[in-house]
Amino acid sequence: MTARAARPAEGKRASALEAAGLVPQRPVHWNLGPPELYEHAARRGEGVIVEGGAFCAVTAPHTGRSPNDKFIVREASAGDDISWGRVNQPLTPEHFERLKAAALAHLAAQELFVRDLFAGADPNHRFGIRFVTPNAWHALFVYNMFLRPTPSDLASFAPAWTVLHTPELNADPALHGTQSGTFIVVHFAQRTILIGGTRYAGELKKAVFTILNYLLPKRGVLSMHCSANLGRTGEAALFFGLSGTGKTTLSADPERALIGDDEHGWSDLGVFNFEGGCYAKVIRLSREGEPEIFAATRMFGTVLENVVVDPVTRAIDLDSAEITENTRASYPIHYVPNHVPGGMGGHPSHLVFLTCDAYGVFPPLARLSPAQAMYHFLSGYTAKVAGTERGVTEPKATFSTCFGAPFLPLAPNVYAALLGEKIAQHGVQCWLVNTGWSGGPYGVGERIRLGLTRAMVRAALAGTLDRTPTAPEPVFGLEVPLQVPGIPDDLLLPRGTWRDPAAYDAQAARLAQMFRQNFEQFSAHVHAAVREAGPAR
């Protein structure tokens, strides 16, 4: 009975793959859960099971995203509204068809793992995504990262998009129009994503984010590279920030419920998570500073990427950057004890822009006007420190538009205009938080302790600082609270933390000039109030 009943389902599944052009010659595993995926991954030698129960894979030589290898197919449905350029590189339909044919032929010869999942916690803005991959651990990764359908959902699942994942297939630039053997290609008309030439799992996550950043703004939904959580009385807060600024860490606050750690939409109903999991950086993670994330690295079902493992004891070393600084943990959001099960919240009352300022210029906390919020959203500033990238020997300013430039197919003003409308409509209070250095730049000053940053953020979100006296920061015009409970007063105004105030002035002037030069690209497209919200001339 059971075997006979399974045959039509298997036939339906085979037909679904054939409709996508894929005729597998080897076994295909559909919608397996973590235990079975562990078994297959271990059998296939894809990684190791480590002390505590997580699965660890190494993705070298690619241990991060490959932004120069990402393309959008230039065809009629994705033409005039794509912001073509260095981020959104065009690929011809002819090159895409050749590359797709190569990917399908490659996959047909592999043992395959298919995983059907959703992106978008709001049922009004939810997309079915079918992932086809030759690796069990990549199937586990997407199972962790996206929203998991119920059995009844799977019975009627119809994917809106298909992701064909070929990590071991290298493109031929001469034949396929790519820059290298690595490729991430989006075809909006065919609703297909091709990813290959890299094992780094973050490409799967960010490719889906890219398509949502195209589709949702057309519905009036702001797509955001941010984390989100809820206070005890139900008020939502958003945390924008680039990698390493504390977006995941600060949103995973035991005193607040986590909506999500990285990607969200903001619709007419409120905020909703795109995903069903977290993808946290774990380099030098501490049990004391980030207890929820630390605990997740020791759980069965978690996927660790490029974490150093003792070959004998299988103990993990979160302090080691031997493989990369970009060590990661992927785990379902319910591994965070205080999470929001439905992945949705109301309209936010607070926005927090996070920057890791390695120049030591920005205050640890400042209130922003709506115009300043727009200015800093478009700027998307942080600073990389020496040692995180080859050749970086001193702080290096990084500006990533809307805190997510590599994933934005539309022009920046589309996202900025939506944010401005929502800030005004819902009376949102905006903050700038520096999680970087104080008392001098990297190598001279000290990094602001996580406990102090968390205390300042909690005070801001709780409304404790609403009536606190403030002082203007002279270079960027930021409104700095003069008193925050539990925070030394002398930490709040950065110039006073430097031994040499003249050195601070020179550093601040240098950073201000970087901001002005970066913002020139937006000046003709924004309101005068936003242009004037930057550093004083």
ROBA-5932 format. One record per residue (C-alpha): residue number from 1; x negated, y, z. Coordinates in steps of 0.05 Angstrom, whole numbers, plus 5000, padded with zeros to 4 digits. Layout:
<pts>
+-----+------+------+------+
: seq :   xx :   yy :   zz :
+-----+------+------+------+
: NUM :    X :    Y :    Z :
...
+-----+------+------+------+
</pts>
This chain:
<pts>
+-----+------+------+------+
: seq :   xx :   yy :   zz :
+-----+------+------+------+
:   1 : 5000 : 5000 : 5000 :
:   2 : 4946 : 5050 : 5021 :
:   3 : 4902 : 5034 : 4961 :
:   4 : 4959 : 5038 : 4911 :
:   5 : 4983 : 5104 : 4941 :
:   6 : 4913 : 5134 : 4935 :
:   7 : 4907 : 5121 : 4860 :
:   8 : 4953 : 5177 : 4836 :
:   9 : 4918 : 5226 : 4882 :
:  10 : 4850 : 5205 : 4856 :
:  11 : 4876 : 5212 : 4785 :
:  12 : 4903 : 5281 : 4800 :
:  13 : 4836 : 5302 : 4829 :
:  14 : 4798 : 5275 : 4768 :
:  15 : 4845 : 5312 : 4722 :
:  16 : 4833 : 5376 : 4761 :
:  17 : 4758 : 5370 : 4750 :
:  18 : 4767 : 5351 : 4677 :
:  19 : 4809 : 5414 : 4668 :
:  20 : 4749 : 5453 : 4692 :
:  21 : 4706 : 5417 : 4641 :
:  22 : 4673 : 5369 : 4690 :
:  23 : 4674 : 5294 : 4678 :
:  24 : 4634 : 5263 : 4736 :
:  25 : 4596 : 5199 : 4725 :
:  26 : 4581 : 5186 : 4798 :
:  27 : 4622 : 5185 : 4863 :
:  28 : 4660 : 5248 : 4881 :
:  29 : 4677 : 5262 : 4955 :
:  30 : 4737 : 5307 : 4967 :
:  31 : 4749 : 5351 : 5028 :
:  32 : 4707 : 5311 : 5077 :
:  33 : 4701 : 5335 : 5149 :
:  34 : 4637 : 5348 : 5188 :
:  35 : 4625 : 5276 : 5213 :
:  36 : 4627 : 5246 : 5143 :
:  37 : 4587 : 5304 : 5114 :
:  38 : 4534 : 5292 : 5167 :
:  39 : 4530 : 5219 : 5148 :
:  40 : 4522 : 5235 : 5074 :
:  41 : 4472 : 5290 : 5087 :
:  42 : 4430 : 5245 : 5131 :
:  43 : 4435 : 5188 : 5081 :
:  44 : 4412 : 5233 : 5024 :
:  45 : 4354 : 5263 : 5064 :
:  46 : 4381 : 5334 : 5058 :
:  47 : 4357 : 5355 : 5126 :
:  48 : 4353 : 5333 : 5199 :
:  49 : 4400 : 5328 : 5258 :
:  50 : 4368 : 5368 : 5314 :
:  51 : 4371 : 5366 : 5390 :
:  52 : 4440 : 5389 : 5411 :
:  53 : 4474 : 5363 : 5348 :
:  54 : 4466 : 5417 : 5294 :
:  55 : 4443 : 5400 : 5224 :
:  56 : 4382 : 5436 : 5198 :
:  57 : 4363 : 5445 : 5125 :
:  58 : 4304 : 5481 : 5093 :
:  59 : 4318 : 5522 : 5031 :
:  60 : 4247 : 5543 : 5012 :
:  61 : 4223 : 5572 : 4968 :
:  62 : 4287 : 5614 : 4969 :
:  63 : 4300 : 5635 : 5042 :
:  64 : 4344 : 5695 : 5026 :
:  65 : 4388 : 5722 : 4971 :
:  66 : 4363 : 5735 : 4901 :
:  67 : 4396 : 5802 : 4883 :
:  68 : 4358 : 5809 : 4818 :
:  69 : 4388 : 5744 : 4793 :
:  70 : 4461 : 5763 : 4801 :
:  71 : 4504 : 5777 : 4739 :
:  72 : 4576 : 5793 : 4719 :
:  73 : 4600 : 5770 : 4651 :
:  74 : 4616 : 5830 : 4609 :
:  75 : 4684 : 5815 : 4577 :
:  76 : 4750 : 5850 : 4567 :
:  77 : 4779 : 5839 : 4637 :
:  78 : 4716 : 5864 : 4672 :
:  79 : 4692 : 5923 : 4632 :
:  80 : 4706 : 5995 : 4645 :
:  81 : 4717 : 5990 : 4720 :
:  82 : 4653 : 5952 : 4736 :
:  83 : 4596 : 5996 : 4761 :
:  84 : 4544 : 5968 : 4714 :
:  85 : 4471 : 5976 : 4732 :
:  86 : 4416 : 5946 : 4774 :
:  87 : 4466 : 5914 : 4823 :
:  88 : 4519 : 5892 : 4772 :
:  89 : 4478 : 5867 : 4714 :
:  90 : 4517 : 5846 : 4652 :
:  91 : 4513 : 5777 : 4621 :
:  92 : 4543 : 5763 : 4552 :
:  93 : 4599 : 5712 : 4545 :
:  94 : 4555 : 5672 : 4499 :
:  95 : 4500 : 5666 : 4551 :
:  96 : 4551 : 5647 : 4603 :
:  97 : 4581 : 5591 : 4561 :
:  98 : 4512 : 5561 : 4550 :
:  99 : 4496 : 5566 : 4624 :
: 100 : 4563 : 5537 : 4644 :
: 101 : 4554 : 5479 : 4596 :
: 102 : 4486 : 5465 : 4628 :
: 103 : 4516 : 5468 : 4698 :
: 104 : 4573 : 5421 : 4680 :
: 105 : 4525 : 5371 : 4648 :
: 106 : 4480 : 5374 : 4709 :
: 107 : 4538 : 5364 : 4758 :
: 108 : 4568 : 5307 : 4718 :
: 109 : 4505 : 5266 : 4731 :
: 110 : 4505 : 5279 : 4807 :
: 111 : 4541 : 5251 : 4867 :
: 112 : 4589 : 5308 : 4883 :
: 113 : 4622 : 5340 : 4943 :
: 114 : 4685 : 5381 : 4931 :
: 115 : 4713 : 5426 : 4984 :
: 116 : 4778 : 5466 : 4977 :
: 117 : 4782 : 5527 : 5022 :
: 118 : 4815 : 5595 : 5030 :
: 119 : 4785 : 5665 : 5032 :
: 120 : 4828 : 5716 : 5067 :
: 121 : 4864 : 5706 : 5133 :
: 122 : 4923 : 5750 : 5111 :
: 123 : 4970 : 5705 : 5072 :
: 124 : 4987 : 5764 : 5028 :
: 125 : 4915 : 5770 : 5006 :
: 126 : 4890 : 5698 : 5007 :
: 127 : 4852 : 5663 : 4951 :
: 128 : 4841 : 5589 : 4942 :
: 129 : 4769 : 5572 : 4926 :
: 130 : 4744 : 5504 : 4902 :
: 131 : 4670 : 5491 : 4914 :
: 132 : 4636 : 5436 : 4875 :
: 133 : 4565 : 5420 : 4900 :
: 134 : 4517 : 5361 : 4896 :
: 135 : 4496 : 5370 : 4969 :
: 136 : 4535 : 5348 : 5030 :
: 137 : 4503 : 5401 : 5074 :
: 138 : 4525 : 5457 : 5027 :
: 139 : 4596 : 5428 : 5031 :
: 140 : 4590 : 5431 : 5107 :
: 141 : 4566 : 5503 : 5102 :
: 142 : 4626 : 5526 : 5062 :
: 143 : 4672 : 5485 : 5108 :
: 144 : 4644 : 5526 : 5166 :
: 145 : 4645 : 5593 : 5131 :
: 146 : 4714 : 5596 : 5098 :
: 147 : 4785 : 5584 : 5121 :
: 148 : 4802 : 5511 : 5127 :
: 149 : 4869 : 5490 : 5096 :
: 150 : 4917 : 5445 : 5134 :
: 151 : 4933 : 5375 : 5105 :
: 152 : 4998 : 5403 : 5076 :
: 153 : 4959 : 5461 : 5045 :
: 154 : 4911 : 5411 : 5013 :
: 155 : 4969 : 5370 : 4985 :
: 156 : 4990 : 5428 : 4942 :
: 157 : 4923 : 5465 : 4935 :
: 158 : 4914 : 5503 : 4871 :
: 159 : 4848 : 5540 : 4867 :
: 160 : 4848 : 5611 : 4843 :
: 161 : 4772 : 5607 : 4834 :
: 162 : 4721 : 5552 : 4823 :
: 163 : 4649 : 5554 : 4846 :
: 164 : 4601 : 5508 : 4808 :
: 165 : 4539 : 5500 : 4851 :
: 166 : 4476 : 5471 : 4821 :
: 167 : 4419 : 5487 : 4869 :
: 168 : 4368 : 5443 : 4833 :
: 169 : 4385 : 5468 : 4762 :
: 170 : 4340 : 5523 : 4736 :
: 171 : 4365 : 5569 : 4681 :
: 172 : 4323 : 5583 : 4619 :
: 173 : 4320 : 5659 : 4613 :
: 174 : 4310 : 5656 : 4537 :
: 175 : 4371 : 5611 : 4528 :
: 176 : 4416 : 5636 : 4584 :
: 177 : 4400 : 5711 : 4588 :
: 178 : 4378 : 5708 : 4661 :
: 179 : 4318 : 5740 : 4694 :
: 180 : 4290 : 5675 : 4722 :
: 181 : 4311 : 5604 : 4736 :
: 182 : 4357 : 5629 : 4792 :
: 183 : 4427 : 5652 : 4774 :
: 184 : 4490 : 5677 : 4808 :
: 185 : 4542 : 5692 : 4754 :
: 186 : 4614 : 5715 : 4762 :
: 187 : 4664 : 5709 : 4705 :
: 188 : 4728 : 5746 : 4724 :
: 189 : 4770 : 5723 : 4665 :
: 190 : 4753 : 5649 : 4676 :
: 191 : 4755 : 5658 : 4752 :
: 192 : 4690 : 5619 : 4756 :
: 193 : 4625 : 5629 : 4794 :
: 194 : 4560 : 5594 : 4774 :
: 195 : 4504 : 5589 : 4826 :
: 196 : 4439 : 5553 : 4813 :
: 197 : 4364 : 5552 : 4820 :
: 198 : 4367 : 5566 : 4895 :
: 199 : 4386 : 5525 : 4956 :
: 200 : 4398 : 5586 : 5000 :
: 201 : 4470 : 5577 : 5024 :
: 202 : 4483 : 5651 : 5034 :
: 203 : 4492 : 5657 : 4959 :
: 204 : 4557 : 5617 : 4964 :
: 205 : 4585 : 5662 : 5017 :
: 206 : 4565 : 5728 : 4985 :
: 207 : 4589 : 5708 : 4915 :
: 208 : 4659 : 5701 : 4943 :
: 209 : 4652 : 5767 : 4979 :
: 210 : 4633 : 5799 : 4913 :
: 211 : 4697 : 5777 : 4878 :
: 212 : 4740 : 5800 : 4937 :
: 213 : 4706 : 5868 : 4933 :
: 214 : 4731 : 5872 : 4862 :
: 215 : 4801 : 5843 : 4870 :
: 216 : 4826 : 5872 : 4936 :
: 217 : 4814 : 5948 : 4925 :
: 218 : 4859 : 5942 : 4864 :
: 219 : 4913 : 5922 : 4913 :
: 220 : 4899 : 5981 : 4959 :
: 221 : 4861 : 5937 : 5008 :
: 222 : 4794 : 5962 : 5032 :
: 223 : 4742 : 5906 : 5030 :
: 224 : 4687 : 5917 : 5081 :
: 225 : 4619 : 5888 : 5101 :
: 226 : 4632 : 5893 : 5175 :
: 227 : 4648 : 5853 : 5238 :
: 228 : 4711 : 5863 : 5278 :
: 229 : 4738 : 5849 : 5347 :
: 230 : 4796 : 5864 : 5393 :
: 231 : 4798 : 5896 : 5462 :
: 232 : 4840 : 5869 : 5519 :
: 233 : 4898 : 5915 : 5501 :
: 234 : 4895 : 5895 : 5428 :
: 235 : 4858 : 5954 : 5398 :
: 236 : 4812 : 5934 : 5341 :
: 237 : 4741 : 5959 : 5327 :
: 238 : 4699 : 5952 : 5265 :
: 239 : 4623 : 5947 : 5263 :
: 240 : 4587 : 5965 : 5198 :
: 241 : 4513 : 5950 : 5191 :
: 242 : 4460 : 5919 : 5148 :
: 243 : 4423 : 5855 : 5166 :
: 244 : 4385 : 5862 : 5232 :
: 245 : 4424 : 5921 : 5260 :
: 246 : 4465 : 5880 : 5310 :
: 247 : 4531 : 5873 : 5273 :
: 248 : 4541 : 5800 : 5292 :
: 249 : 4511 : 5806 : 5362 :
: 250 : 4551 : 5867 : 5384 :
: 251 : 4617 : 5841 : 5357 :
: 252 : 4608 : 5775 : 5395 :
: 253 : 4623 : 5809 : 5461 :
: 254 : 4650 : 5765 : 5518 :
: 255 : 4695 : 5823 : 5538 :
: 256 : 4728 : 5827 : 5470 :
: 257 : 4760 : 5777 : 5422 :
: 258 : 4723 : 5764 : 5357 :
: 259 : 4763 : 5772 : 5293 :
: 260 : 4702 : 5759 : 5249 :
: 261 : 4628 : 5773 : 5244 :
: 262 : 4616 : 5797 : 5173 :
: 263 : 4670 : 5808 : 5120 :
: 264 : 4739 : 5838 : 5128 :
: 265 : 4797 : 5871 : 5092 :
: 266 : 4838 : 5929 : 5116 :
: 267 : 4909 : 5928 : 5088 :
: 268 : 4973 : 5965 : 5105 :
: 269 : 4983 : 5916 : 5161 :
: 270 : 4914 : 5921 : 5192 :
: 271 : 4848 : 5884 : 5192 :
: 272 : 4838 : 5812 : 5171 :
: 273 : 4778 : 5766 : 5166 :
: 274 : 4757 : 5739 : 5098 :
: 275 : 4724 : 5679 : 5130 :
: 276 : 4733 : 5624 : 5181 :
: 277 : 4663 : 5622 : 5207 :
: 278 : 4601 : 5661 : 5227 :
: 279 : 4532 : 5666 : 5194 :
: 280 : 4486 : 5693 : 5246 :
: 281 : 4412 : 5710 : 5243 :
: 282 : 4378 : 5670 : 5298 :
: 283 : 4306 : 5693 : 5297 :
: 284 : 4284 : 5705 : 5369 :
: 285 : 4355 : 5693 : 5393 :
: 286 : 4361 : 5691 : 5469 :
: 287 : 4410 : 5655 : 5515 :
: 288 : 4415 : 5718 : 5558 :
: 289 : 4425 : 5769 : 5503 :
: 290 : 4471 : 5730 : 5456 :
: 291 : 4501 : 5672 : 5496 :
: 292 : 4557 : 5654 : 5447 :
: 293 : 4512 : 5651 : 5386 :
: 294 : 4457 : 5615 : 5426 :
: 295 : 4507 : 5562 : 5448 :
: 296 : 4531 : 5552 : 5376 :
: 297 : 4460 : 5534 : 5353 :
: 298 : 4465 : 5473 : 5399 :
: 299 : 4533 : 5448 : 5374 :
: 300 : 4552 : 5390 : 5328 :
: 301 : 4577 : 5418 : 5262 :
: 302 : 4532 : 5480 : 5261 :
: 303 : 4487 : 5487 : 5201 :
: 304 : 4418 : 5516 : 5214 :
: 305 : 4378 : 5544 : 5156 :
: 306 : 4302 : 5547 : 5157 :
: 307 : 4296 : 5541 : 5232 :
: 308 : 4231 : 5508 : 5254 :
: 309 : 4243 : 5439 : 5284 :
: 310 : 4194 : 5397 : 5325 :
: 311 : 4187 : 5333 : 5283 :
: 312 : 4182 : 5288 : 5345 :
: 313 : 4232 : 5317 : 5394 :
: 314 : 4277 : 5351 : 5343 :
: 315 : 4278 : 5412 : 5388 :
: 316 : 4289 : 5478 : 5351 :
: 317 : 4244 : 5538 : 5358 :
: 318 : 4285 : 5601 : 5349 :
: 319 : 4224 : 5645 : 5362 :
: 320 : 4185 : 5618 : 5302 :
: 321 : 4184 : 5654 : 5235 :
: 322 : 4139 : 5602 : 5204 :
: 323 : 4188 : 5589 : 5147 :
: 324 : 4221 : 5658 : 5146 :
: 325 : 4246 : 5715 : 5189 :
: 326 : 4314 : 5702 : 5159 :
: 327 : 4332 : 5641 : 5200 :
: 328 : 4408 : 5629 : 5203 :
: 329 : 4463 : 5591 : 5237 :
: 330 : 4530 : 5577 : 5204 :
: 331 : 4587 : 5553 : 5250 :
: 332 : 4663 : 5556 : 5252 :
: 333 : 4690 : 5617 : 5287 :
: 334 : 4725 : 5574 : 5340 :
: 335 : 4655 : 5558 : 5367 :
: 336 : 4660 : 5629 : 5396 :
: 337 : 4703 : 5618 : 5458 :
: 338 : 4736 : 5687 : 5455 :
: 339 : 4759 : 5690 : 5383 :
: 340 : 4824 : 5711 : 5349 :
: 341 : 4854 : 5646 : 5322 :
: 342 : 4892 : 5678 : 5265 :
: 343 : 4835 : 5722 : 5242 :
: 344 : 4878 : 5784 : 5240 :
: 345 : 4885 : 5848 : 5281 :
: 346 : 4920 : 5915 : 5277 :
: 347 : 4893 : 5980 : 5250 :
: 348 : 4826 : 5996 : 5283 :
: 349 : 4820 : 6053 : 5333 :
: 350 : 4744 : 6056 : 5328 :
: 351 : 4691 : 6048 : 5273 :
: 352 : 4619 : 6037 : 5292 :
: 353 : 4562 : 6049 : 5242 :
: 354 : 4500 : 6011 : 5264 :
: 355 : 4430 : 6030 : 5244 :
: 356 : 4364 : 6000 : 5267 :
: 357 : 4325 : 6065 : 5262 :
: 358 : 4252 : 6045 : 5263 :
: 359 : 4231 : 6118 : 5257 :
: 360 : 4258 : 6132 : 5327 :
: 361 : 4297 : 6193 : 5305 :
: 362 : 4371 : 6177 : 5314 :
: 363 : 4403 : 6179 : 5383 :
: 364 : 4427 : 6113 : 5412 :
: 365 : 4499 : 6137 : 5408 :
: 366 : 4534 : 6195 : 5373 :
: 367 : 4605 : 6213 : 5356 :
: 368 : 4619 : 6227 : 5282 :
: 369 : 4670 : 6274 : 5250 :
: 370 : 4711 : 6243 : 5193 :
: 371 : 4666 : 6279 : 5142 :
: 372 : 4603 : 6253 : 5177 :
: 373 : 4633 : 6183 : 5177 :
: 374 : 4642 : 6187 : 5102 :
: 375 : 4571 : 6213 : 5093 :
: 376 : 4540 : 6156 : 5134 :
: 377 : 4586 : 6104 : 5102 :
: 378 : 4561 : 6124 : 5033 :
: 379 : 4489 : 6128 : 5058 :
: 380 : 4488 : 6059 : 5092 :
: 381 : 4422 : 6072 : 5127 :
: 382 : 4376 : 6027 : 5166 :
: 383 : 4300 : 6020 : 5169 :
: 384 : 4259 : 5957 : 5160 :
: 385 : 4200 : 5947 : 5206 :
: 386 : 4130 : 5922 : 5193 :
: 387 : 4124 : 5847 : 5187 :
: 388 : 4194 : 5832 : 5162 :
: 389 : 4174 : 5837 : 5089 :
: 390 : 4108 : 5827 : 5054 :
: 391 : 4072 : 5894 : 5045 :
: 392 : 4114 : 5932 : 5097 :
: 393 : 4064 : 5961 : 5146 :
: 394 : 4105 : 6019 : 5172 :
: 395 : 4179 : 6035 : 5178 :
: 396 : 4214 : 6035 : 5111 :
: 397 : 4281 : 6069 : 5101 :
: 398 : 4335 : 6028 : 5068 :
: 399 : 4400 : 6057 : 5041 :
: 400 : 4454 : 6008 : 5020 :
: 401 : 4518 : 6042 : 4997 :
: 402 : 4579 : 6027 : 5040 :
: 403 : 4533 : 5981 : 5081 :
: 404 : 4540 : 5929 : 5026 :
: 405 : 4514 : 5954 : 4959 :
: 406 : 4492 : 5886 : 4931 :
: 407 : 4564 : 5860 : 4935 :
: 408 : 4603 : 5919 : 4907 :
: 409 : 4626 : 5911 : 4834 :
: 410 : 4665 : 5977 : 4834 :
: 411 : 4639 : 6048 : 4840 :
: 412 : 4622 : 6069 : 4912 :
: 413 : 4674 : 6125 : 4913 :
: 414 : 4729 : 6072 : 4906 :
: 415 : 4711 : 6042 : 4974 :
: 416 : 4695 : 6110 : 5005 :
: 417 : 4761 : 6140 : 4984 :
: 418 : 4800 : 6081 : 5014 :
: 419 : 4761 : 6087 : 5079 :
: 420 : 4773 : 6162 : 5083 :
: 421 : 4847 : 6153 : 5073 :
: 422 : 4852 : 6100 : 5127 :
: 423 : 4810 : 6140 : 5177 :
: 424 : 4856 : 6200 : 5167 :
: 425 : 4921 : 6159 : 5168 :
: 426 : 4905 : 6122 : 5232 :
: 427 : 4865 : 6174 : 5270 :
: 428 : 4804 : 6129 : 5277 :
: 429 : 4746 : 6151 : 5321 :
: 430 : 4678 : 6140 : 5289 :
: 431 : 4610 : 6128 : 5322 :
: 432 : 4538 : 6122 : 5300 :
: 433 : 4497 : 6073 : 5342 :
: 434 : 4421 : 6065 : 5337 :
: 435 : 4398 : 5995 : 5356 :
: 436 : 4327 : 6012 : 5336 :
: 437 : 4271 : 6051 : 5369 :
: 438 : 4267 : 6107 : 5420 :
: 439 : 4208 : 6148 : 5445 :
: 440 : 4171 : 6141 : 5379 :
: 441 : 4173 : 6099 : 5316 :
: 442 : 4161 : 6025 : 5312 :
: 443 : 4093 : 6010 : 5341 :
: 444 : 4095 : 6071 : 5387 :
: 445 : 4162 : 6074 : 5420 :
: 446 : 4205 : 6018 : 5448 :
: 447 : 4266 : 5985 : 5419 :
: 448 : 4330 : 6003 : 5455 :
: 449 : 4349 : 5944 : 5498 :
: 450 : 4410 : 5904 : 5476 :
: 451 : 4442 : 5910 : 5545 :
: 452 : 4440 : 5986 : 5541 :
: 453 : 4468 : 5987 : 5471 :
: 454 : 4524 : 5940 : 5491 :
: 455 : 4541 : 5984 : 5551 :
: 456 : 4544 : 6046 : 5507 :
: 457 : 4588 : 6012 : 5456 :
: 458 : 4635 : 5986 : 5510 :
: 459 : 4641 : 6056 : 5539 :
: 460 : 4656 : 6086 : 5471 :
: 461 : 4709 : 6035 : 5453 :
: 462 : 4742 : 6039 : 5522 :
: 463 : 4753 : 6115 : 5515 :
: 464 : 4707 : 6129 : 5573 :
: 465 : 4669 : 6181 : 5533 :
: 466 : 4730 : 6218 : 5505 :
: 467 : 4721 : 6276 : 5554 :
: 468 : 4646 : 6270 : 5566 :
: 469 : 4605 : 6333 : 5552 :
: 470 : 4565 : 6330 : 5488 :
: 471 : 4506 : 6366 : 5456 :
: 472 : 4492 : 6374 : 5382 :
: 473 : 4433 : 6337 : 5354 :
: 474 : 4397 : 6392 : 5314 :
: 475 : 4375 : 6357 : 5250 :
: 476 : 4434 : 6313 : 5231 :
: 477 : 4487 : 6353 : 5269 :
: 478 : 4509 : 6292 : 5309 :
: 479 : 4551 : 6300 : 5372 :
: 480 : 4513 : 6265 : 5428 :
: 481 : 4547 : 6247 : 5495 :
: 482 : 4505 : 6274 : 5553 :
: 483 : 4528 : 6221 : 5602 :
: 484 : 4544 : 6147 : 5593 :
: 485 : 4557 : 6103 : 5653 :
: 486 : 4497 : 6059 : 5669 :
: 487 : 4452 : 6093 : 5617 :
: 488 : 4393 : 6137 : 5636 :
: 489 : 4410 : 6208 : 5614 :
: 490 : 4341 : 6220 : 5585 :
: 491 : 4352 : 6163 : 5534 :
: 492 : 4411 : 6197 : 5501 :
: 493 : 4375 : 6256 : 5468 :
: 494 : 4319 : 6226 : 5426 :
: 495 : 4273 : 6286 : 5421 :
: 496 : 4263 : 6285 : 5496 :
: 497 : 4240 : 6213 : 5496 :
: 498 : 4179 : 6229 : 5453 :
: 499 : 4113 : 6248 : 5486 :
: 500 : 4101 : 6298 : 5430 :
: 501 : 4164 : 6336 : 5411 :
: 502 : 4129 : 6366 : 5350 :
: 503 : 4116 : 6295 : 5324 :
: 504 : 4190 : 6280 : 5332 :
: 505 : 4208 : 6343 : 5293 :
: 506 : 4162 : 6322 : 5236 :
: 507 : 4190 : 6252 : 5235 :
: 508 : 4262 : 6277 : 5237 :
: 509 : 4248 : 6325 : 5180 :
: 510 : 4218 : 6268 : 5139 :
: 511 : 4278 : 6223 : 5150 :
: 512 : 4327 : 6280 : 5135 :
: 513 : 4293 : 6291 : 5068 :
: 514 : 4302 : 6217 : 5052 :
: 515 : 4376 : 6223 : 5067 :
: 516 : 4383 : 6284 : 5023 :
: 517 : 4347 : 6251 : 4965 :
: 518 : 4390 : 6188 : 4971 :
: 519 : 4455 : 6227 : 4975 :
: 520 : 4443 : 6265 : 4911 :
: 521 : 4475 : 6207 : 4873 :
: 522 : 4541 : 6220 : 4908 :
: 523 : 4542 : 6296 : 4913 :
: 524 : 4582 : 6308 : 4850 :
: 525 : 4636 : 6258 : 4870 :
: 526 : 4652 : 6276 : 4942 :
: 527 : 4688 : 6333 : 4977 :
: 528 : 4645 : 6392 : 4998 :
: 529 : 4657 : 6376 : 5071 :
: 530 : 4625 : 6308 : 5061 :
: 531 : 4565 : 6338 : 5024 :
: 532 : 4555 : 6386 : 5082 :
: 533 : 4560 : 6332 : 5135 :
: 534 : 4489 : 6309 : 5123 :
: 535 : 4425 : 6337 : 5154 :
: 536 : 4417 : 6412 : 5157 :
: 537 : 4379 : 6441 : 5098 :
+-----+------+------+------+
</pts>
